[in-house]
Amino acid sequence: MSRTTKKHTGNKRKAPPKKAKWITPAISTAIIAIIAVAAVLVLKGGDGVKAVRDADLVISLSDISDSVKFYPVEIDGTKLEVIAVKAPDGTVRTAFNTCQVCYDSGRGYYKQSGSVLVCQNCGNRFKMSQVEVESGGCNPVPIFGENKTVTDKTITISKEYLTEAKVIFGNWKTNY
């Protein structure tokens, strides 16, 4: 009779599962950073500006550049938005982010496209130098000097003036 011999292999343990090689510490850190930035933007609003509620809007002049900055405001439950931009001549211009003609459509607001503002209802385009210049017609509703207080550091638009403007924001960004 022949004997079968078994080879003794000892106590081999299973190797631990290999970690996914594509999740590196750098990728993990990047994912966490993206989530944190997204959370801040959601809490503060679209371009990182915290909404003002039932108070004066105070804009820091140091925040203004040739790219339009949008300032969300809520007065008595009505959402408004103010835009501020530095025109090519260096002056800071302010206006309500609603079109003087298209405001009632719900789409009469502006987005920046390159060096111009574009009405999302009618498609009219406006140079930054046109903001706060004209009253009437199809352009952003200007906030003239008599309706704001300008110092060497800030622009303040009073709650009272913002309250008067609620009427032009009744359908704002609602009819899509």
Protein Blocks (a to p, Z undefined) as FASTA:
>chain_A
ZZdddddebjaddddddddfklcfklmmmmmmmmmmmmmmmmnojnopacdehiacdddf
klpcfbdcdddddeehiacdddddddfkopacddddddfklmmnopaccddehjaccdfk
lopacdfklgokbggdjddddddfklcccdfkbccddfklmmmmmmmmmmgokbZZ
